Amino acid sequence: MISPDAARNVVGIIGNVISFGLFLSPVPTFWRICKKKDVEEFKADPYLATLLNCMLWVFYGIPVVHPNSILVVTINGIGLVVEAIYLIIFFLYSPNKKRLRMMAVLGVEAVFMVAVILGVLLGAHTHEKRSMIVGILCVFFGSLMYFSPLTIMGKVIKTKSVEYMPFFLSLVSFLNGVCWTAYALIRFDIYVTIPNGLGAFFGAIQLILYGCYYRSTPKKGKVPPKDVEMPPHNAGSAAAAAAGANPGGSNVSVTVER
């Protein structure tokens, strides 16, 4: 019979794969930016938020904070690199006003992370206390990312159209939340369960809305793509998924737990 740890690892690896796909979901947007050498009306906010989410989940998953969470570290570490690449591209093709704003936000995030790391490592001396402090922060920011789809769901209900809510992205976001929630329940981790449970819940609602309003969606020619945001990941923060998977995930934000 398979052991809980082995099952957890299998689920975590699957979650890593799904979260990685979510992290790559904005690639068409950045391909368009590179071709036009202009960010147009796209905003850096989703990627800045996902970057912070990934940093928190990576810190949560390291052995000195929360042992046995390497799969949370791997996917959020990958997400960190991917988001950094997105932001570099965004920075290169942005006007000075947007560049200055990005630098200001990145500066605030850097100061915040340094404060969290020093405060946790110097002020909390057990894994339980460190996991609690960082876990609460991950739950807070990861849950905020998972609430982001509420706007588009409201638009779907109002317009009775799923034109701007891609089915595949909704499905993968749902699977991401389910996978990381299962990961968290095998060896119960409340900090990974909450944000990813929310992700699975909102993902399910999006799929239900898609089923309800697909037929009433006007059949038009191909519409130019809107800004693709990271579906919240957690713990996977991508996940968020990935972390812990928030594990540790869309706006691409990937709690991947991460």
N, C-alpha and C positions, 0 to 999 in steps of 0.2 A: 504494500500500500504506500502511496506517495506521502511523504512527510509534509507538514505545513510549510516548512521553510522552502522545500523544493517547489511546492505549488505556488508559493509567494514569488519565488524567483521567476517561474514561468510566466505568471501573470504580469510581473514587473517588466519582463523583456518585451512582452506583447505591448504593454503600455508605452514602452520606450519607442517602439516602431510607430505606433499610432500617433504619439505626441510629436515625433520627428516629422511625420507627414503634415501635422498641423502647423509646425514651425515654418514649413516650406510653403504654406498656402499663400503668403503674400508675394511669392516670386513673380507672378505675372504683373503685379503692380510695379515692382521695382525694375522689371525688364522694360516696361513702358516708360518709366522715369529715365532710365539710361538711354533709351532710343531717342527720347525727346530732349534729353539733357535739361529737364525742367520738372519740378515736383508738382506743378500746376496747383490744384486745390487740395491735394493730399496733405494729411497732417501726420506729424511724427508722434503724436500722443500715444497711440496704441503700442508703438514699439518702445517708447520710453517706459511705459507702464510695465510691459512684459519684461524688459531688461531688469527693472527693480525686482519684479516677482521672481525671476530666475536667480538673481543674486541671493535673495532671502532663502530660497529653497536649497541652493547649493550649500549655504552656510548651515541650514538645518540638517542636511544629510551627512555632513562630515562627522567622522568618529568622535571628535571631542564634544560634539553637541548631541547627536542622536546616532548611536552605533547601528551597524547593520542596515544602512540605508544607501548603499552604494548605487543602486539603480535610480535613486532620487538625484544623486549627484551627477551621474552620467548624462541623463537627459536634460537636466537643467543647465549643466555645463555646456552641452551642445547648443541648447537654446540661447545661452549667454553669448556664444560666438556668433550664432546666426543673427541675433538681434543687433549685435555690434556692427556686423556687416551691413545690415539694413540701414542703420543710423549713419554709418559713414557715407553710404550712397546718398542718403537723404541730405546729409550735410553738404556734400559736394555740389548738389544741384539746387540748393535752396538760396533764396535771396538773403542778404545780410540780416534782415529783421528776424527771419525764422532761425538763422544760424545762432544768433545771440540768445534767442529764447531757448533753443536746444541746449546750448552751453550752460545756461543758467539752471535748467532743470537737471542736467547731468551733474552739475556741481552740487546741487541740493541732495541728489541721490547718493553721491559719493560721500558727502559729509554724514548723511544719515546712516549709511552702511558702516562707516568707520566707527560712529558712535555706538551702533548696535553691537558690532564685533567686540569692541573694547569693553563695553558695559557688561556683555554676557560672559566673556572669558575672564574678566577681572572681578566681576561682582557675583557671579553664580559659580559654585564650585562642585556641583553634581550634575550628572547627565539629566536627571529629572527636571531640575530647575532650568537648565539651559534649554532643554527641549520645550519646556512650557513657555518660556519667554519668546523664543524664536518661533515656536509653533503658533502662538497667538498672533504674532505679526503676520505670519504666512496665511493664516486663516482670514485675517482681516483684509489684506490686500488681494488674496486669491478670490475671496468672496465678492469683492468689489468688481473684479474682472468678470466674474460669472454673471453679475447682474447687468453687464453691458448689453446683452442681447435683448433686454426688455424693450429698448427703444425700437428695434427693428420688428419685434413681435407686435408691438402696438401699431406700427405702420401697416403690418400685414392685415391685422383685424380691421383697421380703419379703411384701407383701400381694397380689402378682399382680394389681394394679389400677393403672390409669393415671388414676384419678379426679383426682388432684392434680398431674398433669403435662399441661397443655393441649397438644394437638397443634400448634395454630397457633403458639404461643409457641416450642415446640421447633423447628418448621420454620424460623421466621424467625431464630432464634438460629443455626441451622446455616447458613442462607444468608448471614447477616451474617458469620460466621467465614470462610466460603468466599470471599466477595467481598473482604474486607479482606486475606485471605491472598494472593489473586491480585494485589491492588493492590501488596502488599509485594514480591511476586516479580518483577513487571515491571521495577522498578528496585530490585533486592534491598535490603531493609531488614530485618535480622535482628530488630530490636527490635519491629517490627510483625508479623513473621512468627510468632514464637514464641507470643505470647498468642492471636492470632487463629487460628493453626493448632490450638491446644488447644481453642478455641471451636468450630471446625468438627468436631473429633474428638468432643468430648463431645456436640455437637448431633446428630451421626450416631448415637451410641450411644443417645441419648434416642429418636430416631426408630425405631431397631431395637427398643428395649424397647416402644415404643408398638405396633409391629406384633405383637410377641410376646404382649403382655398385654391388648390391646384387647378381645378376645373374652371373656376371663375377668373383665373388670371388671364388677361388679354394676351393673345398670341401675336407677338410683334416680331419685327426683325431683330437681329442681334443688337443688344444695347451695349454701349461702351462700358467696360467694367468700372465699378465704383471702387473706392478704397477698400482693400481687403484687410480686415483687422485680424490679429491673432485671436483665434478662439481661445478663450481663457483656458489655460491649462493649469493645472495645478499638479503638483507633484509630479509631477509630471507636469508641472506647469505647463506644459505642453506640453505645457503644459501645462502646468500646472500643472500639467499633468504632471507633471511630473514632478511631485514631491512628496515629496515625497514623492512622489509623484506628485505633488502637487506636486507630487510624486507625481510638482511639483513641482492650462493650459493652458480665447481662442479667444480674447479677442482676438492670436495666435495669439495669448496667451495663453502653453504649452504650458493649474497648479499642479504643472507638471509638477503635484507634487510632482511635482514634480516631485 
